[in-house]
Amino acid sequence: MSDIFVTQPSMPDFDEYTEILKNLWQTKYLTNMGKYHKIFQDRLRDFLETDNIELFVNGHMAIELSLQAFNFPPGTEIITTPFTFASTTHAIVRNNLKPVFCDIDPENFTLDAGKIENLITKKTAAIMPVHVYGNICAVEKISVLAEKYNLKIIYDAAHAFGEKYKGKSVANFGDVSCFSFHSTKVFHSIEGGAACFRDKKSGRKLYHLKNFGISGPENVDGIGANAKMNEFCAAMGICNLKNFERDISAREKIYRRYIENLDGIAGLKLNFIPAEVKSNYGYFPVIFNPEICGATRDKVFADLENIGVHARKYFYPLTNAFDCYKGIFNPKDTPTALKISDRVLTLPIYPNLPEETVDKICEEIRRTLGKL
Ligand SMILES: *Cc1c(COP(=O)(O)O)cnc(C)c1O
């Protein structure tokens, strides 16, 4: 068996992509909010059923600049989760704001909404939850808290592209929802990202911040970054968007195959999708309880590596355990997240993954657990 990675990017039809490239060779308009940037942004606005959207060079800059757009004073507290990718926490710290880590729900691994209120202080200005693995956060409870304490909500929706909750597009929760179109995500534009937002005025600010704070040919009135999406990436996004629903159906088949193989094994917790969620099947996390299942997560990981299957420990370590935050944050403050992070493994899932490979991966896991 050749090496199997946790994911593999979907590629569009080669000729379709190169047709667009031919136009770029003619116009030589390669970036700075060109024709394909506009087309891609318009298509995404429709697809995500949102009113306001701004494209970015990547998901991280969508998050970092969305936070900057609120102009919170330095030291403002943002309640967030440590069970996420580096980007979420770094975006807060890089804005001179203070992440306050809330523990996660042991069932769906997103912020434990019941633990947020205790962490709110006079300095709290926002909540930054993450729809981890595409599991939708407790959006209703979080909204109630935000309203009660006058807090902003910025969703890191990097895992949740194309999803719906109770029929509503995930782009429409909170004040801002940020997506990543990185090649490792369910939908990609090579690198890319977007912010969908409630307040139309935020759009002006985000556009401004992604383009150096330039307000006119001879005016720069903001301290912006350069976070524009180029035309090659926009073109890739346009082509890939056409295949998205097909890709999701293929992923759903893989998801079901894993469930058939692994459901019922004692000590394994699988990520079941609630009826009110239309999932994108982006990740297949498994939680291994070593006291019951017969092996640690690390042993399963190592045995899979030995047969060329590269599963990933998403998310280990927690962001509040990173070396760069040593002595500043303490992972023991979020014991549930710490425990899950020591036990979780995400298994390969992507549209072209053969079902026989899924069976082999599951057979290897059962061998490790002594259940063959
Ligand atoms: C991928 C990811 C990001 C960052 O997106 P990029 O496009 O890689 O910058 C942010 N948050 C989470 C949870 C992610 O998985």
The ligand as an SDF file (V2000), in Angstrom:
LIG
                    3D

 15 15  0  0  0  0  0  0  0  0999 V2000
   -6.7220   25.6690    8.8560 C   0  0  0  0  0  0  0  0  0  0  0  0
   -7.1780   26.3680   10.0610 C   0  0  0  0  0  0  0  0  0  0  0  0
   -6.9810   27.7530   10.2490 C   0  0  0  0  0  0  0  0  0  0  0  0
   -6.1090   28.6120    9.3740 C   0  0  0  0  0  0  0  0  0  0  0  0
   -6.3690   28.5700    8.0410 O   0  0  0  0  0  0  0  0  0  0  0  0
   -5.2350   28.8220    6.9510 P   0  0  0  0  0  0  0  0  0  0  0  0
   -6.0190   28.9850    5.6850 O   0  0  0  0  0  0  0  0  0  0  0  0
   -4.3280   27.6350    6.9360 O   0  0  0  0  0  0  0  0  0  0  0  0
   -4.5200   30.0850    7.3180 O   0  0  0  0  0  0  0  0  0  0  0  0
   -7.5530   28.3570   11.3570 C   0  0  0  0  0  0  0  0  0  0  0  0
   -8.2380   27.6470   12.2640 N   0  0  0  0  0  0  0  0  0  0  0  0
   -8.4260   26.3170   12.1460 C   0  0  0  0  0  0  0  0  0  0  0  0
   -9.2320   25.6080   13.1790 C   0  0  0  0  0  0  0  0  0  0  0  0
   -7.8800   25.6270   11.0560 C   0  0  0  0  0  0  0  0  0  0  0  0
   -8.0320   24.3050   10.9720 O   0  0  0  0  0  0  0  0  0  0  0  0
  1  2  1  0
  2  3  1  0
  2 14  2  0
  3  4  1  0
  3 10  2  0
  4  5  1  0
  5  6  1  0
  6  7  2  0
  6  8  1  0
  6  9  1  0
 10 11  1  0
 11 12  2  0
 12 13  1  0
 12 14  1  0
 14 15  1  0
M  END
$$$$
